[in-house]
Amino acid sequence: MPANKTAFQDALKKASNAAWDRRWDTAIKEYRRALTEFPDDSSAHSGLALALQESNKNEEALAEYRVLAKMQPDDPVPLARVAIILEKMNRKSDAVTAYMQLADMYNAQKQMNKAVEAWRKASTLDPERAEPHEKLAASFTEAGHNGPAAREYLALAKLAQKSGDAARATQCVERALILESDNTQARFLLNELTGRGATLAAQAGASPVELARRSTLAKLAGSLLDEKTPWRRGDPISQSGVDADSILARAIDAQQKGQTRQAIELYEQLLGRSGGSARPEMQFNLAILYQNTLQHEYAIALLQETAKLPHLAVASHFALGQSYRAQNKVDEALDHYLQAMKIVDLSTVSRAQADQVIRLYQSLSESYQAKGDDESAKKFRATLLDFLNSKGWQDKVREVREHISTEALGGTPLSMQEVFETPEMQRVIELLRLSDELMRAGKLYSAGDLAYQAIELAPNYLPAHVQLAEIAVTAGRIPEALQKYDALAETAEARRDLPKAISFYKQALKLGPDDVARRTKLISVLVQSGQLPQALDEYESVGQGLENAGKLRQAADKYAEGLAMAGRAGVVGGVSDKLRARLSMAYMKLREYDKALALFQEIRQTSPDDENAQYNLIDLYLRKGQTIEAEAELNELLKRYEHSPRDAHALLTSLAREFPEHTLIQRRYAKSLADMGDQAKAVQVLDDLGERLLNANRHSEAVGVIQDIIALKPPQVDDYRKLLLELREPQTE
């Protein structure tokens, strides 16, 4: 049965009054009565949920808020209520899950304060759950709140230590110390985990390989006193009667004394007898000993295993690069150096930034491979070696990351490698920082002078050129800035540095959004970098630009090109649907009705609730004389509007204006006028239509129109009845 809107509104009003008076039982009853009429009304569900919650009917309230959360997936309020009720019911695990979902929703909506509050609530309810601490740590780090971020990493370290994951615990506590170097708890925990918390500063000048060698050697020495060492649990070594402790002690002693060959033999003895239970610390130390004796093939085999472990990954990739370079395998060496640098880089960024960093290194790797020569690779290797062997390289990583983050805010993506490769890196960074300060203070000439100084020191460092473009924008010299951004984009594209090319084209398009040629170039780069959804968005923008310029045919071609690409790539929904809709409308404007009809039929199949597509189908069927199909679509759309008479009237008004000679549409329009209370205008519409039909000798259609007029009982109804009788009398020759 059709819903009774009057009964619904009456129930809703009574429910609201009862809720205001805190008569919750009455409110619940009336809200439920309202929902029997319109089961999908969100306001009724919301009111019922609150009334149930206030009545302490938690299970029922929970069910209602979950229904509401599905109905309003972008509204955090129902989900927040779900979390609160679950917490009240002492269902802690479910409440934590709800708070995590709520935090993710707030995060997606850029409501970071509320997201942090939800993550904190989750961590309070379940202190042993790592995910809330991870989210908080990443959020605080990204916002630059180093103290709170360090405390979250310390919490993660303690959880990892408690679960027996020493490597993870060490990684987290080291991250905490990067953020807050004077954190006493973190230093104590690091010393407890590795024995090197107190001497961390003294080791700052060591390379990753040397740091890892010292750490693994210390762990091996510590294992001699550890009752949980594998060979004390009946492994092949102890079963064979060999004293594993003695062998390990001798191996460590030989290694420390520089007796390399003897150390190798002893480690080999341990690894050969371990039956696959060898510790990675042994493997890493033996690999470095192999490397020192130029046995690179053996070193590589072991390092490929230790590179899989997070706490040894940087050192292992760095050592792999050294071994491959010693074998003159330049591409392999470069790949591992890049891997080492990427891991260092990723350790300093939030999860939100990680994907961009990974894309930068992929692009960088492709760039070196595309050059086909060893010069750039040699330069990179030398820079990386100098950097990772320099004193305080961990602090430099942090400084460079701050510079990279600043540039990223301006739209220029950078990798650490690019910054380290820059001549006089620290001086260039300082010049650009000062230039930016002067620009913001309005001292544009001085700002430009410092930017040119940076370019003199590092002619190929793109952020220095970007600074000049930004100064030009600030000065209002937009053509100059556009020219600069175009040059930067083309340079980046030539270097195969696609993330930067994309960024520079986007920067230029902010200044000149209607430039179709520039946007077409951006599409090309997006496609090359595999960012198809973004490329399809740009196809839509290009098409709109062409339409605005009156180039309708070119716009249709561009929409069609984008739609074809989406089809080849298997992209469905979203921007693909928007392109199809744009192309459909373009074909209508071009009067290519068959093409438009086919596309709108596709849209109706994939999006049956698309009212705009349905309206256009009615329009096209009428234009093509397919009245039966048009009437079917019209009936369906009017049925959808049965509770919205104004929408139905607007629809018929639009169609009547577009098709003044179409009998079906004009009769429906007249009925709508009468239903809206404008009987006089309804009669006038029908009278005009009837006269046109009679003049065209379409008497049978005119009869139906006159009958419609008589049904409205206008003052002159007798005249219309007389006319109807005349039309029905047999015509004599």
C-alpha positions as MATLAB code, in Angstrom:
seq = 'MPANKTAFQDALKKASNAAWDRRWDTAIKEYRRALTEFPDDSSAHSGLALALQESNKNEEALAEYRVLAKMQPDDPVPLARVAIILEKMNRKSDAVTAYMQLADMYNAQKQMNKAVEAWRKASTLDPERAEPHEKLAASFTEAGHNGPAAREYLALAKLAQKSGDAARATQCVERALILESDNTQARFLLNELTGRGATLAAQAGASPVELARRSTLAKLAGSLLDEKTPWRRGDPISQSGVDADSILARAIDAQQKGQTRQAIELYEQLLGRSGGSARPEMQFNLAILYQNTLQHEYAIALLQETAKLPHLAVASHFALGQSYRAQNKVDEALDHYLQAMKIVDLSTVSRAQADQVIRLYQSLSESYQAKGDDESAKKFRATLLDFLNSKGWQDKVREVREHISTEALGGTPLSMQEVFETPEMQRVIELLRLSDELMRAGKLYSAGDLAYQAIELAPNYLPAHVQLAEIAVTAGRIPEALQKYDALAETAEARRDLPKAISFYKQALKLGPDDVARRTKLISVLVQSGQLPQALDEYESVGQGLENAGKLRQAADKYAEGLAMAGRAGVVGGVSDKLRARLSMAYMKLREYDKALALFQEIRQTSPDDENAQYNLIDLYLRKGQTIEAEAELNELLKRYEHSPRDAHALLTSLAREFPEHTLIQRRYAKSLADMGDQAKAVQVLDDLGERLLNANRHSEAVGVIQDIIALKPPQVDDYRKLLLELREPQTE';
ca = [
       0.000    0.000    0.000;
       1.225    3.541   -0.723;
       2.637    5.397    2.264;
       0.395    7.836    4.092;
       2.342   11.082    4.326;
      -0.217   12.707    6.622;
      -0.023    9.823    9.091;
       3.778    9.925    8.902;
       3.965   13.645    9.660;
       1.447   13.289   12.496;
       3.483   10.477   14.099;
       6.726   12.381   13.671;
       5.270   15.492   15.306;
       3.890   13.535   18.265;
       7.183   11.676   18.667;
       9.140   14.923   18.669;
       6.858   16.480   21.294;
       7.130   13.382   23.478;
      10.919   13.355   23.198;
      11.032   17.037   24.160;
       9.039   16.196   27.292;
      11.292   13.136   27.880;
       8.316   10.780   27.548;
      10.510    8.189   25.887;
       8.001    5.305   25.710;
       5.538    7.498   23.791;
       8.328    8.800   21.569;
       9.433    5.241   20.729;
       5.852    4.240   19.877;
       5.288    7.247   17.595;
       8.663    6.989   15.851;
       7.923    3.347   15.076;
       4.499    4.341   13.735;
       6.202    6.883   11.472;
       8.604    4.221   10.213;
       5.740    1.934    9.210;
       4.792    4.607    6.669;
       8.319    5.539    5.507;
      10.785    2.833    6.640;
      13.806    4.625    5.130;
      13.302    8.021    6.748;
      16.584    8.895    8.464;
      15.081   11.495   10.843;
      12.652    8.906   12.242;
      15.440    6.338   12.680;
      17.608    8.964   14.394;
      14.816    9.979   16.789;
      13.967    6.351   17.584;
      17.618    5.501   18.276;
      17.972    8.403   20.713;
      14.726    7.537   22.491;
      15.822    3.908   22.876;
      19.224    5.004   24.159;
      17.657    7.342   26.720;
      15.389    4.474   27.835;
      18.477    2.273   28.421;
      17.293   -0.133   25.740;
      20.856   -0.468   24.542;
      20.540   -3.458   22.221;
      17.634   -1.895   20.325;
      19.337    1.508   20.246;
      22.511   -0.117   18.920;
      20.555   -1.776   16.109;
      18.926    1.526   15.134;
      22.205    3.449   15.115;
      23.775    0.746   12.932;
      20.889    1.075   10.472;
      21.390    4.844   10.512;
      25.159    4.446    9.958;
      24.452    2.438    6.792;
      21.919    5.002    5.586;
      24.335    7.900    6.220;
      27.810    6.425    5.588;
      29.512    9.847    5.622;
      27.970   11.013    8.903;
      30.169   10.188   11.915;
      27.409   10.798   14.505;
      25.650    7.384   14.246;
      28.988    5.555   14.391;
      30.008    7.630   17.424;
      26.778    6.587   19.147;
      27.478    2.934   18.292;
      30.913    3.208   19.919;
      29.518    4.909   23.063;
      26.768    2.291   23.522;
      29.183   -0.610   22.999;
      31.489    0.910   25.603;
      28.546    1.325   27.991;
      27.644   -2.358   27.449;
      31.257   -3.275   28.335;
      31.806   -4.811   24.883;
      35.313   -3.397   24.770;
      36.604   -5.197   21.682;
      33.614   -4.128   19.576;
      33.811   -0.595   21.005;
      37.490   -0.328   20.050;
      36.665   -1.434   16.499;
      33.909    1.181   16.302;
      36.183    3.937   17.636;
      38.844    2.983   15.066;
      36.276    3.185   12.243;
      35.066    6.513   13.622;
      38.634    7.854   13.729;
      39.241    6.783   10.130;
      36.066    8.631    9.084;
      37.136   11.805   10.910;
      40.611   11.449    9.380;
      39.148   11.187    5.878;
      37.091   14.327    6.579;
      40.207   16.198    7.805;
      38.779   16.509   11.333;
      42.074   15.547   12.927;
      41.279   16.646   16.500;
      38.254   14.362   16.581;
      40.193   11.537   14.921;
      42.907   11.791   17.596;
      40.254   11.784   20.319;
      38.727    8.576   18.899;
      42.126    6.861   18.568;
      42.947    7.818   22.161;
      39.622    6.378   23.314;
      40.432    3.126   21.520;
      43.896    2.936   23.064;
      42.439    3.568   26.543;
      39.876    0.783   26.156;
      42.478   -1.687   24.864;
      46.011   -0.614   25.854;
      47.453   -3.842   24.393;
      46.203   -3.115   20.875;
      48.925   -1.639   18.669;
      46.809   -0.074   15.900;
      45.530    2.981   17.857;
      49.089    3.798   18.953;
      50.301    3.444   15.332;
      47.603    5.821   14.101;
      48.334    8.341   16.837;
      52.082    8.150   16.223;
      51.646    8.753   12.487;
      49.161   11.583   13.067;
      51.332   13.374   15.635;
      54.431   12.953   13.469;
      52.706   14.399   10.414;
      51.459   17.360   12.474;
      54.953   17.979   13.872;
      53.993   17.129   17.477;
      57.221   15.283   18.215;
      56.742   14.750   21.970;
      53.328   13.013   21.752;
      54.514   11.057   18.683;
      57.595    9.826   20.563;
      55.441    8.667   23.470;
      53.211    6.655   21.128;
      56.252    5.006   19.520;
      57.555    4.198   22.991;
      54.197    2.553   23.803;
      54.495    0.511   20.603;
      58.051   -0.477   21.535;
      56.892   -1.765   24.927;
      54.063   -3.750   23.309;
      56.503   -5.300   20.836;
      58.946   -6.120   23.618;
      56.149   -7.740   25.593;
      55.187   -9.911   22.609;
      58.808  -10.981   22.118;
      59.397   -9.002   18.897;
      62.703   -7.365   19.812;
      63.379   -6.165   16.271;
      60.060   -4.312   16.129;
      60.598   -2.936   19.629;
      64.038   -1.635   18.665;
      62.687   -0.029   15.508;
      59.932    1.775   17.441;
      62.179    3.020   20.232;
      64.726    4.309   17.714;
      61.917    6.166   15.980;
      60.937    7.677   19.334;
      64.514    8.876   19.861;
      64.627   10.460   16.413;
      61.591   12.519   17.430;
      62.665   13.211   21.021;
      66.384   12.544   21.506;
      66.362   13.301   25.250;
      63.570   10.852   26.084;
      65.065    9.011   29.071;
      62.579    6.120   28.966;
      63.312    5.495   25.304;
      67.082    5.506   25.864;
      66.740    3.122   28.794;
      64.552    0.756   26.760;
      66.944    0.869   23.794;
      69.833    0.005   26.106;
      67.783   -2.865   27.523;
      66.977   -4.147   24.034;
      70.350   -3.746   22.343;
      72.867   -2.571   24.874;
      73.577    0.529   22.809;
      71.258    3.164   24.186;
      74.004    4.836   26.167;
      76.449    4.909   23.277;
      74.072    5.924   20.517;
      75.582    9.379   20.159;
      79.086    7.980   19.987;
      78.076    5.789   17.067;
      76.410    8.593   15.094;
      79.288    8.763   12.656;
      79.175    5.063   11.789;
      77.813    3.775    8.487;
      74.663    1.587    8.478;
      76.801   -1.496    7.821;
      79.131   -0.735   10.719;
      76.228    0.060   13.046;
      74.543   -3.214   12.102;
      77.804   -5.171   12.489;
      78.321   -3.825   16.007;
      74.705   -4.432   16.976;
      74.559   -8.008   15.656;
      77.906   -8.856   17.220;
      76.627   -7.546   20.575;
      73.475   -9.642   20.264;
      75.489  -12.753   19.477;
      77.686  -12.134   22.501;
      74.580  -11.628   24.627;
      73.108  -14.902   23.394;
      75.945  -16.812   25.082;
      74.231  -15.971   28.380;
      70.685  -16.521   27.085;
      69.124  -19.828   28.115;
      66.647  -19.541   25.200;
      69.371  -19.781   22.539;
      68.196  -22.327   19.887;
      71.062  -24.776   20.279;
      70.222  -25.222   23.948;
      66.857  -26.693   22.923;
      68.082  -29.881   21.251;
      69.065  -28.616   17.790;
      71.432  -30.571   15.483;
      74.532  -28.844   16.860;
      74.058  -29.865   20.479;
      72.923  -33.339   19.460;
      76.175  -33.853   17.580;
      78.069  -33.161   20.759;
      79.629  -29.948   19.505;
      79.824  -27.138   22.077;
      77.962  -24.390   20.175;
      78.688  -21.810   22.864;
      82.394  -22.466   22.532;
      82.305  -22.197   18.734;
      80.340  -18.924   18.870;
      82.608  -17.447   21.525;
      85.677  -18.307   19.445;
      84.057  -16.877   16.285;
      83.244  -13.587   18.017;
      86.727  -13.380   19.518;
      88.377  -14.082   16.164;
      86.224  -11.470   14.429;
      87.014   -8.824   17.038;
      90.740   -9.560   16.774;
      90.680   -9.279   12.986;
      91.348  -13.015   12.465;
      88.978  -13.036    9.509;
      89.678  -16.447    8.004;
      89.351  -18.231   11.364;
      86.116  -16.331   12.130;
      84.680  -17.360    8.748;
      85.468  -21.027    9.385;
      83.828  -20.966   12.813;
      80.665  -19.183   11.577;
      80.471  -21.625    8.658;
      80.708  -24.493   11.141;
      77.798  -23.078   13.132;
      75.655  -22.324   10.076;
      76.416  -25.676    8.482;
      75.239  -27.554   11.553;
      72.225  -25.402   12.479;
      69.735  -27.234   10.278;
      68.156  -23.966    9.063;
      67.792  -22.407   12.514;
      70.727  -20.007   12.035;
      70.291  -16.576   13.528;
      70.338  -13.643   11.112;
      73.058  -12.031   13.234;
      75.384  -14.894   12.295;
      74.427  -14.601    8.645;
      75.046  -10.863    8.564;
      78.421  -11.053   10.298;
      79.566  -13.881    8.049;
      78.375  -11.913    4.972;
      80.500   -8.913    5.990;
      83.490  -11.193    6.584;
      82.976  -12.705    3.111;
      82.791   -9.197    1.671;
      86.045   -8.179    3.395;
      87.777  -11.177    1.817;
      86.288  -10.403   -1.649;
      84.056  -13.505   -1.604;
      81.132  -11.450   -2.925;
      78.986  -14.275   -4.281;
      78.809  -15.856   -0.813;
      78.207  -12.450    0.779;
      75.365  -11.669   -1.628;
      73.584  -14.960   -0.908;
      73.506  -14.240    2.844;
      72.701  -10.525    2.527;
      69.683  -11.264    0.338;
      68.270  -13.187    3.306;
      69.072  -10.588    5.970;
      67.690   -7.790    3.754;
      64.224   -9.253    4.398;
      64.463   -8.321    8.086;
      63.430   -4.731    8.989;
      66.229   -4.108   11.483;
      68.920   -5.246    9.014;
      67.339   -4.053    5.757;
      69.221   -0.743    5.312;
      72.611   -2.222    6.145;
      72.001   -5.335    4.017;
      70.932   -3.374    0.924;
      73.859   -1.004    1.366;
      76.281   -3.949    1.659;
      74.651   -5.632   -1.363;
      75.264   -2.466   -3.357;
      78.937   -2.596   -2.367;
      79.314   -6.241   -3.387;
      77.563   -5.817   -6.722;
      79.624   -2.707   -7.463;
      82.796   -4.677   -6.716;
      81.638   -7.173   -9.354;
      81.003   -4.272  -11.762;
      77.264   -5.031  -11.814;
      76.247   -1.389  -11.914;
      72.474   -1.749  -12.314;
      72.164   -4.243   -9.457;
      74.368   -2.094   -7.220;
      72.315    1.010   -7.955;
      69.070   -0.812   -7.260;
      70.225   -1.812   -3.766;
      71.616    1.632   -2.974;
      68.218    3.069   -3.905;
      66.506    0.467   -1.718;
      68.700    1.466    1.227;
      67.955    5.147    0.715;
      64.228    4.523    0.313;
      64.052    2.636    3.621;
      65.881    5.462    5.402;
      63.534    7.966    3.764;
      60.378    6.018    4.627;
      61.450    5.754    8.259;
      61.024    9.526    8.613;
      57.607   10.003    6.988;
      54.018    9.340    7.968;
      51.991    6.600    6.360;
      50.066    9.241    4.422;
      53.314   10.325    2.739;
      54.699    6.823    2.173;
      52.989    6.149   -1.163;
      54.383    9.352   -2.659;
      57.910    8.517   -1.435;
      57.667    5.045   -2.989;
      56.532    6.536   -6.325;
      59.444    8.982   -6.231;
      61.971    6.169   -5.893;
      60.286    4.124   -8.615;
      60.509    7.115  -10.917;
      64.117    7.713   -9.872;
      65.074    4.111  -10.643;
      63.432    4.330  -14.060;
      65.278    7.605  -14.669;
      68.708    6.079  -14.055;
      67.908    3.045  -16.190;
      66.704    5.278  -19.022;
      69.950    7.272  -19.115;
      71.963    4.272  -20.289;
      75.229    5.548  -18.809;
      77.047    5.222  -15.533;
      77.844    8.870  -14.790;
      74.720    9.724  -12.817;
      74.848    6.384  -11.058;
      78.492    6.970  -10.083;
      77.617   10.381   -8.717;
      74.744    8.959   -6.738;
      76.844    6.147   -5.277;
      79.583    8.554   -4.231;
      77.084   10.930   -2.628;
      75.326    8.136   -0.796;
      78.600    6.678    0.462;
      79.766   10.059    1.720;
      76.443   10.703    3.399;
      76.023    7.331    5.127;
      79.617    7.447    6.354;
      79.380   11.033    7.606;
      79.092   11.969   11.247;
      75.521   12.490   12.427;
      73.863   11.223    9.241;
      70.711   10.337   11.241;
      70.278   14.010   12.180;
      70.824   15.050    8.568;
      68.047   12.712    7.493;
      65.690   14.596    9.815;
      66.835   18.015    8.555;
      66.455   17.025    4.929;
      63.028   15.515    5.566;
      61.881   18.868    6.994;
      63.091   20.573    3.812;
      61.303   17.947    1.688;
      58.081   18.411    3.670;
      58.254   22.174    3.150;
      58.718   21.724   -0.591;
      55.875   19.188   -0.695;
      53.515   21.765    0.827;
      54.341   23.965   -2.156;
      53.605   21.098   -4.533;
      57.132   19.896   -5.355;
      57.719   16.208   -4.554;
      61.330   15.362   -3.657;
      63.265   12.270   -2.674;
      66.097   12.366   -0.164;
      68.510   11.191   -2.833;
      67.842   14.302   -4.917;
      68.610   16.565   -1.994;
      71.773   14.704   -0.990;
      72.984   14.740   -4.591;
      72.718   18.535   -4.693;
      76.058   20.393   -4.618;
      76.533   22.286   -1.335;
      73.260   20.855   -0.130;
      73.082   22.566    3.256;
      73.922   25.994    1.810;
      71.291   25.612   -0.943;
      68.616   24.585    1.573;
      69.457   27.575    3.768;
      69.333   29.997    0.808;
      65.908   28.722   -0.229;
      64.611   28.931    3.340;
      65.724   32.555    3.632;
      64.340   33.348    0.172;
      60.953   31.979    1.203;
      60.946   34.079    4.385;
      61.762   37.234    2.394;
      59.077   36.448   -0.188;
      56.446   36.094    2.537;
      57.608   39.402    3.990;
      57.065   41.071    0.605;
      60.775   41.615   -0.108;
      60.591   40.058   -3.544;
      63.790   41.458   -5.059;
      65.934   40.114   -2.201;
      64.045   36.807   -2.279;
      64.779   36.444   -5.987;
      68.446   37.268   -5.460;
      68.820   34.424   -2.932;
      67.010   31.999   -5.239;
      69.445   32.868   -8.052;
      72.345   32.272   -5.653;
      70.956   28.807   -4.946;
      70.713   28.144   -8.706;
      74.330   29.188   -9.186;
      75.382   26.598   -6.603;
      73.011   23.879   -7.891;
      71.826   24.678  -11.443;
      69.811   21.445  -11.744;
      68.048   21.599   -8.387;
      64.434   22.115   -9.393;
      63.106   23.545   -6.072;
      65.346   26.588   -6.604;
      63.636   27.217   -9.968;
      60.234   26.614   -8.344;
      61.085   29.357   -5.856;
      61.524   31.802   -8.747;
      58.133   30.778  -10.136;
      56.495   31.375   -6.735;
      58.142   34.780   -6.469;
      56.761   35.637   -9.926;
      53.265   34.593   -8.786;
      53.560   36.715   -5.629;
      54.617   39.673   -7.773;
      51.614   39.182  -10.068;
      53.754   38.205  -13.069;
      51.545   35.247  -14.016;
      52.765   34.750  -17.646;
      56.344   34.551  -16.365;
      55.328   32.013  -13.707;
      53.428   29.920  -16.261;
      56.429   29.867  -18.560;
      58.622   28.754  -15.651;
      56.265   25.962  -14.577;
      55.952   24.713  -18.158;
      59.745   24.598  -18.490;
      60.044   22.771  -15.169;
      57.383   20.237  -16.179;
      59.050   19.545  -19.519;
      62.447   19.174  -17.826;
      61.042   16.739  -15.266;
      59.286   14.755  -17.992;
      62.489   14.535  -20.019;
      64.254   13.182  -16.908;
      61.418   10.657  -16.494;
      60.700   12.232  -13.113;
      56.967   11.901  -13.611;
      55.768   12.894  -10.101;
      57.418   16.287  -10.517;
      56.145   16.745  -14.059;
      52.616   16.106  -12.787;
      53.098   18.538   -9.910;
      54.434   21.332  -12.139;
      51.646   20.985  -14.708;
      49.111   21.120  -11.865;
      50.758   24.215  -10.430;
      50.529   25.900  -13.813;
      46.886   24.877  -14.216;
      46.029   26.549  -10.912;
      47.142   29.799  -12.548;
      45.626   29.096  -15.957;
      42.880   26.469  -15.535;
      41.417   26.941  -19.028;
      44.580   25.994  -20.933;
      43.490   22.876  -22.827;
      46.938   22.176  -24.326;
      48.631   22.155  -20.911;
      45.941   19.918  -19.452;
      46.381   17.515  -22.377;
      50.095   17.290  -21.526;
      49.174   16.536  -17.922;
      46.934   13.699  -19.103;
      49.840   12.198  -21.039;
      52.117   12.225  -17.983;
      49.408   10.813  -15.705;
      48.848    7.937  -18.130;
      52.597    7.270  -18.301;
      52.766    7.091  -14.501;
      49.783    4.726  -14.311;
      47.485    7.208  -12.548;
      44.465    6.435  -14.739;
      41.644    7.725  -12.471;
      43.402   11.099  -12.223;
      43.970   11.098  -15.989;
      40.268   10.467  -16.558;
      39.422   13.417  -14.285;
      41.588   15.581  -16.511;
      39.844   14.284  -19.660;
      36.619   15.611  -18.155;
      38.246   18.978  -17.425;
      39.658   19.235  -20.965;
      36.264   18.429  -22.433;
      34.594   21.080  -20.304;
      37.215   23.614  -21.370;
      36.544   22.852  -25.023;
      32.795   23.113  -24.472;
      33.216   26.485  -22.792;
      35.202   27.602  -25.823;
      32.349   26.520  -28.114;
      34.325   23.583  -29.534;
      31.629   21.000  -28.999;
      32.910   18.439  -31.524;
      36.427   18.475  -30.019;
      34.919   18.186  -26.545;
      32.908   15.105  -27.556;
      36.029   13.547  -29.079;
      37.978   14.170  -25.868;
      35.212   12.657  -23.689;
      35.091    9.646  -26.014;
      38.874    9.257  -25.860;
      38.800    9.242  -22.059;
      35.894    6.799  -21.976;
      37.718    4.448  -24.351;
      40.792    4.552  -22.100;
      38.635    3.764  -19.073;
      37.194    0.780  -20.934;
      40.620   -0.566  -21.884;
      41.873   -0.177  -18.315;
      38.769   -1.714  -16.772;
      37.926    1.453  -14.809;
      34.225    1.464  -13.905;
      32.036    3.825  -11.912;
      33.046    7.243  -10.641;
      34.825    9.330  -13.241;
      34.021    6.797  -15.974;
      30.299    7.380  -15.381;
      30.842   11.154  -15.405;
      32.623   10.946  -18.762;
      29.777    8.881  -20.196;
      27.237   11.440  -18.981;
      29.297   14.337  -20.418;
      29.631   12.566  -23.764;
      25.897   11.805  -23.848;
      25.032   15.470  -23.351;
      27.598   16.530  -25.953;
      25.997   14.201  -28.504;
      22.577   15.666  -27.680;
      23.875   19.194  -28.278;
      25.386   17.983  -31.569;
      21.970   16.453  -32.464;
      23.556   13.009  -32.791;
      20.579   11.452  -31.098;
      21.290    7.787  -31.852;
      24.696    7.980  -30.145;
      23.262    9.903  -27.204;
      20.402    7.413  -26.819;
      22.767    4.423  -26.707;
      24.865    6.046  -23.981;
      21.903    7.089  -21.851;
      20.545    3.526  -22.099;
      23.905    2.307  -20.741;
      23.696    4.808  -17.887;
      20.149    3.637  -17.037;
      21.411    0.052  -16.811;
      24.395    0.838  -14.589;
      22.681    3.619  -12.561;
      18.935    2.906  -12.454;
      18.344    5.753   -9.989;
      19.879    8.411  -12.245;
      16.926   10.757  -12.768;
      18.832   12.990  -15.161;
      19.524   10.031  -17.467;
      15.885    9.017  -17.301;
      14.739   12.533  -18.235;
      17.091   12.613  -21.196;
      15.884    9.212  -22.355;
      12.312   10.547  -22.375;
      13.522   13.561  -24.375;
      15.371   11.385  -26.908;
      12.546    8.863  -27.328;
      10.145   11.737  -28.054;
      12.523   13.275  -30.594;
      12.864    9.922  -32.360;
       9.090    9.316  -32.353;
       9.336    6.330  -29.977;
       6.245    7.341  -28.002;
       5.658    3.986  -26.300;
       9.190    3.928  -24.857;
       8.934    7.599  -23.853;
       5.633    6.995  -22.042;
       7.062    3.991  -20.171;
      10.038    6.017  -18.912;
       7.783    8.976  -18.057;
       5.393    6.786  -16.060;
       8.280    5.297  -14.094;
       9.782    8.685  -13.331;
       6.427   10.150  -12.282;
       5.899    7.162   -9.994;
       9.188    7.995   -8.326;
       7.857   11.523   -7.771;
       4.484   10.426   -6.350;
       5.421   11.928   -2.971;
       6.969   14.994   -4.590;
       4.241   16.663   -6.680;
       6.343   19.780   -7.224;
       9.141   17.683   -8.769;
       6.618   15.929  -10.989;
       5.148   19.255  -12.082;
       8.605   20.700  -12.809;
       9.393   17.642  -14.949;
       6.196   17.976  -17.000;
       6.613   21.750  -17.321;
      10.088   21.250  -18.789;
       8.912   18.593  -21.230;
       5.861   20.663  -22.249;
       8.117   23.620  -23.013;
      10.419   21.405  -25.087;
       7.618   19.539  -26.944;
       4.703   21.976  -27.414;
       3.148   19.876  -30.203;
       3.295   16.513  -28.477;
      -0.208   15.421  -27.426;
       0.845   12.995  -24.674;
       3.136   15.510  -22.976;
       0.697   18.425  -23.204;
      -2.181   16.358  -21.770;
       0.014   15.175  -18.872;
       1.128   18.770  -18.318;
      -2.473   20.012  -18.207;
      -3.401   17.334  -15.660;
      -0.442   18.386  -13.504;
      -1.603   22.025  -13.665;
      -5.079   20.984  -12.544;
      -3.615   18.885   -9.697;
      -1.604   21.923   -8.592;
      -4.849   23.977   -8.491;
      -4.384   26.009  -11.685;
      -7.513   24.801  -13.510;
      -7.809   27.839  -15.783;
      -4.312   27.381  -17.182;
      -4.906   23.632  -17.587;
      -8.019   24.353  -19.680;
      -6.108   26.929  -21.743;
      -3.279   24.438  -22.481;
      -5.783   21.791  -23.573;
      -7.873   24.253  -25.589;
      -4.810   25.446  -27.529;
      -3.719   21.836  -28.118;
      -7.206   20.816  -29.290;
      -7.359   23.702  -31.737;
      -3.993   22.742  -33.239;
      -5.114   19.127  -33.588;
      -8.372   20.112  -35.306;
      -6.545   22.393  -37.716;
      -4.296   19.454  -38.551;
      -7.351   17.168  -39.090;
      -6.232   14.932  -36.188;
      -9.808   14.582  -34.964;
      -9.405   11.365  -32.964;
      -6.653   12.918  -30.852;
      -8.707   16.109  -30.472;
     -11.605   14.051  -29.033;
      -9.400   12.847  -26.172;
      -8.250   16.409  -25.446;
     -11.822   17.758  -25.365;
     -12.816   14.966  -23.001;
      -9.997   16.084  -20.696;
     -11.390   19.635  -20.800;
     -14.940   18.489  -20.001;
     -13.611   16.478  -17.013;
     -12.234   19.743  -15.603;
     -15.790   21.300  -15.776;
     -14.836   24.775  -16.980;
     -17.565   27.525  -17.099;
     -18.074   26.951  -20.827;
     -18.328   23.155  -20.454;
     -21.552   23.007  -22.537;
     -19.759   24.469  -25.535;
     -17.109   21.730  -25.286;
     -19.803   19.033  -24.976;
     -21.457   20.377  -28.128;
     -18.116   20.327  -29.954;
     -17.530   16.743  -28.793;
     -20.941   15.657  -30.205;
     -20.160   17.319  -33.524;
     -16.837   15.524  -33.769;
     -18.473   12.186  -32.981;
     -21.252   12.590  -35.631;
     -20.611   10.697  -38.860;
     -19.163   12.971  -41.512;
     -21.224   13.178  -44.750;
     -19.700   13.683  -48.104;
];
